[in-house]
Amino acid sequence: MLEKMKELIVNYVEIDADTITEDSDFIEDLGFNSYDFMSLLGDLENEYEITVDESEVIEVHTVGQAIEYIKKLQG
């Protein structure tokens, strides 16, 4: 799932996918702004057939947290 996340992330920010880890913070490390992050969430919803709860996703700051959140939504 990390590799797929990397593929999606590089669509939004200019960063080498090889530098992205589960500890990468979307804003501080990857340079996301709120619009980029919300757009990425839309891609994740389509890719993994999930529905993101905006009140829960505000707690997601790192790539690893996003992966865990997706896994939780997938059951």
Beta strands, then each sheet from edge to edge (+ up, - down):
end
